């Protein structure tokens, strides 16, 4: 099937799929969404995190070569945000996973967290050129044996620091523990300059930065921590131990200042998805306000303050759900088909970007294997009014 036929089918499917809660009275007009897709060059490539760049009107995504994983090949793609045509494709020294931006100097930071690379690259966005790649970050002792990875990143302009989440599992009897850390990187030298103590007291992967209050949020198994990036201190801890269902694996966070809420997406790996969904907590006290069973594999959330809506990517279900911030009902479902993964929300243009992954092995239990299927970037242009 050609890309144009796939695109028409995707748009028709998304436009026709609406949750029952979204059905309004016949006299009320329904604001609609428009959808558009851009493809990676090769079916062997897999995309991960996404970033929108305002000066260049670009959408950038981190990419790895899945077919030659042992070769440690990575790329960064930059798409035109209006047309989703490829502007540039930059080869990286290692597999690329997470992205963060210094918007003042128009720089993109790329993490290389697989295959034991454990390094960071800096890219000039305007020219699409690689400026620097760090040495391997010295986190564990040289004789450490186990699996290490870099996860998500945020750049904090007020302190000119890059914060990177890190996880590791030791192999030997003396290194059998799990390690979760928040690293502090100098963005100019790309050197490790410190850690935030207690950022991840237990298993945790969620990381976001709130520019309004200048606070970093981390989350994981039963907790959300609030961090002052200037002092590198945890200034508040929200206890989620009493959440229903159990908050065992918070993966993504979204902040709502107007209503003092925090949205948290949970995905329990290797489960049937009974506890997957979207939590809503009070931003100050951590009190649970709601839990929405948004779908199996709720892996990422983005919040839209203009429409008071949360968007949830359900990886294992192949859907994106729109959650009302007023009553926490599901008001729209986009039945995508492929595996929606990372989200990036551009408030100025009212656009939601979604990375759509594909099953790369016929032995996978995640979904249907389609030989030669390319991973792609979905753009959803949101209505301006309710």
Secondary structure in CASP SS format (residue, H / E / C, confidence):
PFRMAT SS
TARGET T0000
AUTHOR 0000-0000-0000
METHOD secondary structure of the structure
MODEL  1
X C 1.00
X C 1.00
X H 1.00
X H 1.00
X H 1.00
X H 1.00
X H 1.00
X H 1.00
X H 1.00
X H 1.00
X H 1.00
X H 1.00
X H 1.00
X H 1.00
X H 1.00
X H 1.00
X C 1.00
X C 1.00
X C 1.00
X H 1.00
X H 1.00
X H 1.00
X C 1.00
X C 1.00
X C 1.00
X C 1.00
X C 1.00
X C 1.00
X C 1.00
X C 1.00
X C 1.00
X C 1.00
X C 1.00
X E 1.00
X E 1.00
X E 1.00
X E 1.00
X E 1.00
X E 1.00
X C 1.00
X C 1.00
X C 1.00
X C 1.00
X C 1.00
X E 1.00
X E 1.00
X E 1.00
X E 1.00
X E 1.00
X E 1.00
X E 1.00
X E 1.00
X E 1.00
X C 1.00
X C 1.00
X C 1.00
X C 1.00
X E 1.00
X E 1.00
X E 1.00
X E 1.00
X E 1.00
X E 1.00
X E 1.00
X E 1.00
X C 1.00
X C 1.00
X C 1.00
X H 1.00
X H 1.00
X H 1.00
X C 1.00
X C 1.00
X E 1.00
X E 1.00
X E 1.00
X E 1.00
X E 1.00
X E 1.00
X E 1.00
X C 1.00
X C 1.00
X C 1.00
X C 1.00
X C 1.00
X E 1.00
X E 1.00
X E 1.00
X E 1.00
X E 1.00
X E 1.00
X E 1.00
X C 1.00
X C 1.00
X C 1.00
X C 1.00
X C 1.00
X C 1.00
X E 1.00
X E 1.00
X E 1.00
X E 1.00
X C 1.00
X C 1.00
X C 1.00
X C 1.00
X E 1.00
X E 1.00
X E 1.00
X E 1.00
X E 1.00
X E 1.00
X C 1.00
X C 1.00
X C 1.00
X C 1.00
X C 1.00
X C 1.00
X E 1.00
X E 1.00
X E 1.00
X E 1.00
X E 1.00
X E 1.00
X C 1.00
X C 1.00
X C 1.00
X C 1.00
X E 1.00
X E 1.00
X E 1.00
X E 1.00
X E 1.00
X C 1.00
X C 1.00
X C 1.00
X C 1.00
X C 1.00
X C 1.00
X C 1.00
X C 1.00
X C 1.00
X C 1.00
X C 1.00
X C 1.00
X E 1.00
X E 1.00
X E 1.00
X E 1.00
X E 1.00
X E 1.00
X E 1.00
X E 1.00
X E 1.00
X E 1.00
X E 1.00
X C 1.00
X C 1.00
X C 1.00
X C 1.00
X E 1.00
X E 1.00
X E 1.00
X E 1.00
X E 1.00
X E 1.00
X E 1.00
X E 1.00
X E 1.00
X E 1.00
X C 1.00
X C 1.00
X H 1.00
X H 1.00
X H 1.00
X C 1.00
X C 1.00
X E 1.00
X E 1.00
X E 1.00
X E 1.00
X E 1.00
X E 1.00
X E 1.00
X E 1.00
X E 1.00
X C 1.00
X C 1.00
X C 1.00
X C 1.00
X C 1.00
X E 1.00
X E 1.00
X E 1.00
X E 1.00
X C 1.00
X C 1.00
X C 1.00
X C 1.00
X C 1.00
X C 1.00
X C 1.00
X C 1.00
X E 1.00
X E 1.00
X E 1.00
X E 1.00
X E 1.00
X E 1.00
X E 1.00
X C 1.00
X C 1.00
X C 1.00
X C 1.00
X E 1.00
X E 1.00
X E 1.00
X E 1.00
X E 1.00
X E 1.00
X C 1.00
X C 1.00
X E 1.00
X E 1.00
X E 1.00
X E 1.00
X E 1.00
X E 1.00
X C 1.00
X C 1.00
X C 1.00
X C 1.00
X E 1.00
X E 1.00
X E 1.00
X E 1.00
X E 1.00
X E 1.00
X E 1.00
X C 1.00
X C 1.00
X C 1.00
X C 1.00
X C 1.00
X C 1.00
X C 1.00
X C 1.00
X C 1.00
X C 1.00
X E 1.00
X E 1.00
X E 1.00
X E 1.00
X E 1.00
X E 1.00
X E 1.00
X C 1.00
X C 1.00
X C 1.00
X C 1.00
X E 1.00
X E 1.00
X E 1.00
X E 1.00
X E 1.00
X E 1.00
X C 1.00
X C 1.00
X C 1.00
X C 1.00
X C 1.00
X C 1.00
X C 1.00
X C 1.00
X C 1.00
X C 1.00
X E 1.00
X E 1.00
X E 1.00
X E 1.00
X E 1.00
X E 1.00
X C 1.00
X C 1.00
X C 1.00
X C 1.00
X C 1.00
X E 1.00
X E 1.00
X E 1.00
X E 1.00
X E 1.00
X C 1.00
X C 1.00
X C 1.00
X C 1.00
X C 1.00
X E 1.00
X E 1.00
X E 1.00
X E 1.00
X E 1.00
X E 1.00
X E 1.00
X C 1.00
X C 1.00
X C 1.00
X C 1.00
X E 1.00
X E 1.00
X E 1.00
X E 1.00
X E 1.00
X E 1.00
X C 1.00
X C 1.00
X C 1.00
X C 1.00
X E 1.00
X E 1.00
X E 1.00
X E 1.00
X E 1.00
X E 1.00
X C 1.00
X C 1.00
X C 1.00
X C 1.00
X C 1.00
X E 1.00
X E 1.00
X E 1.00
X E 1.00
X E 1.00
X E 1.00
X C 1.00
X C 1.00
X C 1.00
X E 1.00
X E 1.00
X E 1.00
X E 1.00
X E 1.00
X E 1.00
X E 1.00
X E 1.00
X C 1.00
X C 1.00
X C 1.00
X C 1.00
X E 1.00
X E 1.00
X E 1.00
X E 1.00
X E 1.00
X E 1.00
X E 1.00
X C 1.00
X E 1.00
X C 1.00
X C 1.00
X C 1.00
X C 1.00
X C 1.00
X C 1.00
X C 1.00
X C 1.00
X C 1.00
X E 1.00
X C 1.00
X C 1.00
X C 1.00
X C 1.00
X C 1.00
X C 1.00
X E 1.00
X E 1.00
X E 1.00
X E 1.00
X E 1.00
X E 1.00
X C 1.00
X C 1.00
X C 1.00
X C 1.00
X C 1.00
END
